[in-house]
Amino acid sequence: MVTPSGTAPIVELKGASRHYGPVVALSDVDFACHAGEIHAVLGENGAGKSTLMKLVAGVVQPEPGDVLVDGHPVRLSSPRVALEHGIVCMFQELSLAPDLSVRDNVLLGARSTGLGFFSYRRMRDVRALLDRIGGEGIRLTARVRDLTLPDRQLVEIVKALYREPRLLILDEATSALNASVVDRVFALLRERRDAGLGVLFISHRFHEVEALADRISVFRNGRHVETFDNGRYGYGDIIQRMVGQSIDELFPPKASVDEVLGEVVLAVDGLTWNGRLHDLHFDVRAGDIIGIGGLDGQGQITLLQALFGVLRRVDGAVKIGERQVVPENPRIAKQSSTGLALVPEDRKTEGLIPELSIAANLELAQLGHDGPGDADFEALAAELELKCASFAQPAAALSGGNQQKVALMKWLALSPRCLLLADPTRGIDVRTKTQIYALLRRLASKGVAVVLLSTDHEELVHLCDRVHVFYDGRIVSTLADEELTSEAVVTASLDPGAAA
């Protein structure tokens, strides 16, 4: 961090509040972000983070309160006015125009683009930015609609950086990116920070905050709790400030070591696929919560896809109970005789059809199912504390956490024997995570076998009974009991030789 002593913050809020009818979104907040610092903002959903970002970005104005830029009171009446002061925001919900090209999206509204004539120099600049952060395969002429979610997120980041902001606001900007790409984005952000850029960074992935932030501010119930230097507090202490609970209270107790697990529900013997999965062996018993860990892109997602019949020509043996089966397609995988269910990684493109109603989304998993599903969605909604106006509401209108609950509910209605989960708490707030943790432990206590892929080390350690760490499509370490620690998971992920 290169913040000069005595220099006014780029942006400062004094006594800022914001109300939406009777709801207090932000209450009497003092907050500042300086040049040359990466400032993370943490808090669960409803804590006030998004409202804070909207105040700084000019989307809404404080009622009452003051906004200062470089120490002078200003009225940021719109994002365009904020941009004139050098403030650029990348919101969690991407703002790209789907029918325009990557080039047009990046340059649209940027400074000094004249009448829309784009020089080769500008094209080189955009190309260089994309290549720098892992977008080498993204064509500038490609329509945004045709890009994957991670590629769209990279385009959104480039669009924000191309505007050469003084203060860059990133709201869950890396939620869809794998670890290697995140590292490249972070390297560029650190470089820009050292040149004087200020960054406000929101993420529910604590390891990203720990790796990137210089300072951290915690919000709870619309109030600013505390600002401190990164490294002053550990994960548990920060969670305590975010939700008013200790980390031990967030995770349900594991099954007793003396408790006898049920029969083997899923047995994997020599599973191999296309040079990306290599000779995998493990089993999952009724009542087990088995973790799948490791760096992103090491075969974990491929494993879940292979088990659920998404992939073709999978070698090796898979048994469900006493039945030998390698599912040829998801329809077979979800039949009652097999009993598999997969909650995919991206709820918006794979788990849900956002434009459809909640009710229509809940019915999707039952299409082609050979047995009656548990149609009591009201009971599931109550158990998960789903917040919605009615089941007729579009899934797109829900918060990220509530969308994830719907993605879970549609599969739970089939009463699966084995539940496969791909990072089910990515990008959602701590309280919703706690509800999902409790649900998974309740399912396990009823005999459901759970396979949990997670990029959150604390989830693996505090929720799972044992963890298989992947590297290059192989299980390089299996951790359980006192060996299952965050340090051991990280070590096995980064240095497979040391874990062998």
PyMOL commands that set and color helices and strands:
alter all, ss='L'
color gray80, all
select helices_A, chain A and resi 49-57+79-84+102-107+120-132+144-146+149-162+179-194+206-212+235-243+247-250+300-307+330-333+347-351+358-364+377-384+395-397+400-412+430-445+457-463+481-483+486-494+496-499
alter helices_A, ss='H'
color red, helices_A
select strands_A, chain A and resi 11-20+23-33+38-42+66-69+72-74+87-90+167-171+198-202+215-220+223-229+264-273+277-285+289-293+315-320+323-324+340-343+418-422+449-453+466-471+474-480
alter strands_A, ss='S'
color yellow, strands_A
deselect
rebuild
show_as cartoon
